[in-house]
Amino acid sequence: MMNFDRKLRTRSRLLLALPAAALALSLAACGASRPSEAQVADGLTKYFEDAGQSEIFTADAAECFSGYLVDSDLSNETLNFLANGEDKQANQDDYDLLQKILQDNMNECLAIEE
């Protein structure tokens, strides 16, 4: 004879543990350290290579932009997304700031003459 009560308790414990695990992971993400300029540059390079735009967005451009991005008020979460080659932002404020940084420094970093 099978003990159904034991299976239910095990299942209940697992279900109770899931929110705690999710909270721990989200807190770990919030406390993520700020990536270096080199890490952000590598992520930007990877993203644009995967997008087939490496001729326009060179490694030199990625290094140029990464300095401005890391020195900005962008959150560590957004910078870590960028360092991983992801086009994600932690929130709308980071999205807006990222767009502004890219636009403000486009001529310099992409060597566009005005």
DRENPA-3360 file (N, C-alpha, C; in nm, 2 decimals, always signed):
BEGIN
1 = MMNFDRKL = +0.08/-0.12/+0.00/+0.00/+0.00/+0.00/+0.09/+0.13/+0.00 ~ +0.05/+0.22/-0.08/+0.13/+0.34/-0.10/+0.09/+0.45/+0.00 ~ +0.18/+0.52/+0.05/+0.16/+0.63/+0.15/+0.13/+0.76/+0.07 ~ +0.01/+0.79/+0.04/-0.02/+0.91/-0.03/+0.00/+1.04/+0.05 ~ -0.01/+1.03/+0.18/+0.01/+1.15/+0.26/+0.16/+1.19/+0.25 ~ +0.25/+1.10/+0.24/+0.39/+1.14/+0.23/+0.42/+1.21/+0.10 ~ +0.36/+1.16/-0.01/+0.38/+1.22/-0.14/+0.32/+1.36/-0.14 ~ +0.21/+1.38/-0.08/+0.15/+1.52/-0.07/+0.24/+1.61/+0.01;
9 = RTRSRLLL = +0.30/+1.56/+0.12/+0.38/+1.65/+0.20/+0.51/+1.69/+0.12 ~ +0.57/+1.59/+0.05/+0.69/+1.62/-0.03/+0.65/+1.72/-0.14 ~ +0.54/+1.71/-0.20/+0.50/+1.80/-0.31/+0.48/+1.94/-0.25 ~ +0.41/+1.94/-0.13/+0.38/+2.07/-0.07/+0.51/+2.14/-0.03 ~ +0.61/+2.07/+0.02/+0.74/+2.13/+0.06/+0.81/+2.19/-0.07 ~ +0.80/+2.11/-0.18/+0.86/+2.16/-0.30/+0.80/+2.29/-0.35 ~ +0.66/+2.29/-0.34/+0.59/+2.41/-0.39/+0.62/+2.53/-0.29 ~ +0.64/+2.51/-0.17/+0.67/+2.61/-0.07/+0.82/+2.66/-0.10;
17 = ALPAAALA = +0.90/+2.57/-0.14/+1.04/+2.61/-0.16/+1.06/+2.70/-0.29 ~ +0.98/+2.68/-0.39/+0.99/+2.75/-0.51/+1.00/+2.91/-0.49 ~ +0.90/+2.97/-0.42/+0.91/+3.11/-0.41/+1.04/+3.16/-0.33 ~ +1.08/+3.08/-0.24/+1.21/+3.11/-0.17/+1.32/+3.11/-0.26 ~ +1.33/+3.01/-0.35/+1.44/+3.00/-0.44/+1.44/+3.11/-0.54 ~ +1.32/+3.15/-0.59/+1.30/+3.26/-0.68/+1.35/+3.39/-0.62 ~ +1.31/+3.41/-0.49/+1.35/+3.53/-0.42/+1.50/+3.53/-0.41 ~ +1.56/+3.42/-0.37/+1.71/+3.42/-0.36/+1.78/+3.45/-0.49;
25 = LSLAACGA = +1.73/+3.40/-0.60/+1.79/+3.43/-0.73/+1.77/+3.57/-0.77 ~ +1.65/+3.63/-0.74/+1.63/+3.77/-0.78/+1.72/+3.86/-0.70 ~ +1.73/+3.83/-0.57/+1.82/+3.91/-0.49/+1.97/+3.90/-0.53 ~ +2.01/+3.78/-0.57/+2.14/+3.77/-0.62/+2.16/+3.85/-0.75 ~ +2.06/+3.85/-0.84/+2.07/+3.93/-0.96/+2.08/+4.08/-0.93 ~ +2.01/+4.13/-0.83/+2.01/+4.27/-0.79/+2.15/+4.31/-0.73 ~ +2.21/+4.21/-0.67/+2.34/+4.24/-0.61/+2.46/+4.21/-0.70 ~ +2.43/+4.19/-0.83/+2.53/+4.15/-0.92/+2.63/+4.27/-0.93;
33 = SRPSEAQV = +2.76/+4.24/-0.94/+2.86/+4.34/-0.95/+2.85/+4.41/-1.08 ~ +2.91/+4.52/-1.09/+2.92/+4.60/-1.21/+3.02/+4.54/-1.30 ~ +2.98/+4.51/-1.43/+3.08/+4.46/-1.52/+3.18/+4.56/-1.56 ~ +3.30/+4.51/-1.60/+3.41/+4.60/-1.65/+3.37/+4.66/-1.79 ~ +3.45/+4.76/-1.83/+3.43/+4.81/-1.96/+3.46/+4.70/-2.07 ~ +3.56/+4.62/-2.04/+3.60/+4.51/-2.13/+3.49/+4.41/-2.15 ~ +3.42/+4.38/-2.04/+3.31/+4.28/-2.04/+3.19/+4.34/-2.12 ~ +3.16/+4.47/-2.10/+3.05/+4.53/-2.18/+3.09/+4.54/-2.32;
41 = ADGLTKYF = +3.21/+4.58/-2.35/+3.26/+4.58/-2.49/+3.25/+4.45/-2.56 ~ +3.29/+4.34/-2.49/+3.28/+4.21/-2.55/+3.13/+4.17/-2.58 ~ +3.04/+4.20/-2.48/+2.90/+4.17/-2.50/+2.84/+4.25/-2.62 ~ +2.88/+4.38/-2.63/+2.83/+4.46/-2.74/+2.88/+4.40/-2.88 ~ +3.01/+4.37/-2.88/+3.07/+4.31/-3.00/+2.99/+4.18/-3.04 ~ +2.97/+4.10/-2.94/+2.90/+3.97/-2.96/+2.76/+4.00/-3.02 ~ +2.69/+4.09/-2.96/+2.55/+4.12/-3.00/+2.55/+4.17/-3.15 ~ +2.64/+4.26/-3.18/+2.64/+4.31/-3.32/+2.69/+4.21/-3.42;
49 = EDAGQSEI = +2.78/+4.13/-3.38/+2.83/+4.02/-3.47/+2.71/+3.93/-3.50 ~ +2.64/+3.89/-3.39/+2.52/+3.80/-3.41/+2.42/+3.86/-3.50 ~ +2.41/+3.99/-3.49/+2.31/+4.07/-3.57/+2.36/+4.10/-3.72 ~ +2.48/+4.05/-3.74/+2.54/+4.08/-3.88/+2.58/+4.22/-3.90 ~ +2.61/+4.30/-3.80/+2.64/+4.44/-3.82/+2.78/+4.47/-3.77 ~ +2.87/+4.37/-3.77/+3.01/+4.39/-3.72/+3.09/+4.48/-3.80 ~ +3.05/+4.50/-3.93/+3.13/+4.59/-4.01/+3.10/+4.74/-3.97 ~ +2.98/+4.76/-3.93/+2.94/+4.90/-3.89/+2.98/+4.92/-3.74;
57 = FTADAAEC = +2.95/+4.83/-3.66/+2.98/+4.84/-3.52/+3.10/+4.75/-3.48 ~ +3.22/+4.81/-3.49/+3.34/+4.74/-3.47/+3.38/+4.72/-3.33 ~ +3.48/+4.65/-3.30/+3.53/+4.63/-3.16/+3.58/+4.76/-3.11 ~ +3.63/+4.85/-3.19/+3.67/+4.98/-3.14/+3.55/+5.07/-3.10 ~ +3.44/+5.06/-3.17/+3.32/+5.13/-3.14/+3.27/+5.07/-3.01 ~ +3.27/+4.94/-2.99/+3.22/+4.88/-2.87/+3.30/+4.92/-2.75 ~ +3.43/+4.93/-2.76/+3.52/+4.98/-2.65/+3.48/+5.13/-2.62 ~ +3.46/+5.21/-2.72/+3.43/+5.35/-2.70/+3.30/+5.36/-2.62;
65 = FSGYLVDS = +3.19/+5.29/-2.67/+3.06/+5.30/-2.61/+3.07/+5.24/-2.46 ~ +3.14/+5.13/-2.45/+3.14/+5.07/-2.31/+3.19/+5.16/-2.21 ~ +3.29/+5.25/-2.24/+3.34/+5.34/-2.14/+3.23/+5.43/-2.09 ~ +3.15/+5.49/-2.19/+3.04/+5.58/-2.15/+2.93/+5.50/-2.07 ~ +2.90/+5.38/-2.11/+2.80/+5.30/-2.05/+2.83/+5.27/-1.90 ~ +2.95/+5.22/-1.88/+3.00/+5.18/-1.75/+3.01/+5.30/-1.65 ~ +3.05/+5.41/-1.71/+3.06/+5.54/-1.63/+2.93/+5.60/-1.60 ~ +2.82/+5.56/-1.66/+2.69/+5.62/-1.65/+2.62/+5.57/-1.53;
73 = DLSNETLN = +2.49/+5.61/-1.51/+2.40/+5.57/-1.40/+2.32/+5.45/-1.44 ~ +2.36/+5.38/-1.55/+2.29/+5.26/-1.58/+2.30/+5.16/-1.47 ~ +2.20/+5.08/-1.44/+2.20/+4.98/-1.33/+2.30/+4.87/-1.37 ~ +2.35/+4.80/-1.26/+2.44/+4.69/-1.28/+2.36/+4.58/-1.36 ~ +2.24/+4.57/-1.34/+2.16/+4.46/-1.41/+2.16/+4.49/-1.56 ~ +2.13/+4.61/-1.60/+2.13/+4.64/-1.74/+2.27/+4.62/-1.80 ~ +2.38/+4.67/-1.73/+2.51/+4.65/-1.78/+2.55/+4.50/-1.79 ~ +2.50/+4.42/-1.70/+2.53/+4.28/-1.71/+2.45/+4.21/-1.83;
81 = FLANGEDK = +2.33/+4.26/-1.86/+2.26/+4.22/-1.98/+2.35/+4.25/-2.10 ~ +2.40/+4.37/-2.11/+2.48/+4.41/-2.22/+2.61/+4.33/-2.23 ~ +2.67/+4.31/-2.11/+2.80/+4.23/-2.11/+2.77/+4.08/-2.16 ~ +2.65/+4.04/-2.15/+2.61/+3.90/-2.19/+2.57/+3.90/-2.34 ~ +2.57/+4.02/-2.40/+2.53/+4.03/-2.54/+2.38/+4.03/-2.56 ~ +2.31/+4.07/-2.46/+2.16/+4.08/-2.46/+2.11/+4.22/-2.48 ~ +2.01/+4.24/-2.56/+1.95/+4.37/-2.58/+1.83/+4.38/-2.48 ~ +1.87/+4.39/-2.35/+1.76/+4.40/-2.24/+1.80/+4.52/-2.15;
89 = QANQDDYD = +1.70/+4.58/-2.09/+1.73/+4.68/-1.99/+1.64/+4.64/-1.87 ~ +1.69/+4.68/-1.75/+1.62/+4.65/-1.62/+1.49/+4.72/-1.61 ~ +1.48/+4.84/-1.67/+1.36/+4.92/-1.66/+1.36/+5.03/-1.76 ~ +1.25/+5.11/-1.77/+1.24/+5.21/-1.87/+1.34/+5.32/-1.86 ~ +1.37/+5.36/-1.73/+1.47/+5.46/-1.71/+1.61/+5.42/-1.77 ~ +1.65/+5.29/-1.75/+1.77/+5.24/-1.81/+1.76/+5.24/-1.96 ~ +1.65/+5.20/-2.02/+1.63/+5.20/-2.16/+1.65/+5.34/-2.22 ~ +1.58/+5.44/-2.15/+1.60/+5.58/-2.20/+1.74/+5.63/-2.19;
97 = LLQKILQD = +1.80/+5.60/-2.08/+1.94/+5.64/-2.06/+2.04/+5.58/-2.16 ~ +2.02/+5.45/-2.19/+2.10/+5.38/-2.28/+2.09/+5.44/-2.42 ~ +1.96/+5.47/-2.46/+1.94/+5.53/-2.59/+2.01/+5.67/-2.60 ~ +2.00/+5.74/-2.49/+2.07/+5.88/-2.49/+2.22/+5.86/-2.50 ~ +2.28/+5.77/-2.43/+2.42/+5.75/-2.43/+2.47/+5.71/-2.57 ~ +2.40/+5.62/-2.63/+2.43/+5.58/-2.77/+2.42/+5.69/-2.87 ~ +2.31/+5.77/-2.86/+2.29/+5.88/-2.95/+2.40/+5.99/-2.93 ~ +2.42/+6.02/-2.80/+2.51/+6.13/-2.77/+2.66/+6.10/-2.82;
105 = NMNECLAI = +2.69/+5.98/-2.82/+2.83/+5.94/-2.85/+2.85/+5.87/-2.98 ~ +2.75/+5.87/-3.06/+2.75/+5.79/-3.19/+2.86/+5.85/-3.28 ~ +2.86/+5.98/-3.30/+2.96/+6.03/-3.40/+3.10/+6.00/-3.36 ~ +3.13/+6.01/-3.23/+3.27/+5.98/-3.18/+3.30/+5.83/-3.19 ~ +3.21/+5.75/-3.14/+3.24/+5.60/-3.13/+3.23/+5.53/-3.26 ~ +3.15/+5.58/-3.35/+3.14/+5.52/-3.49/+3.22/+5.59/-3.59 ~ +3.30/+5.69/-3.54/+3.39/+5.77/-3.63/+3.31/+5.83/-3.75 ~ +3.20/+5.89/-3.71/+3.11/+5.96/-3.82/+3.15/+6.11/-3.81;
113 = EE = +3.18/+6.16/-3.93/+3.22/+6.30/-3.94/+3.09/+6.38/-3.96 ~ +3.08/+6.49/-3.89/+2.96/+6.57/-3.90/+2.97/+6.66/-4.02;
% end
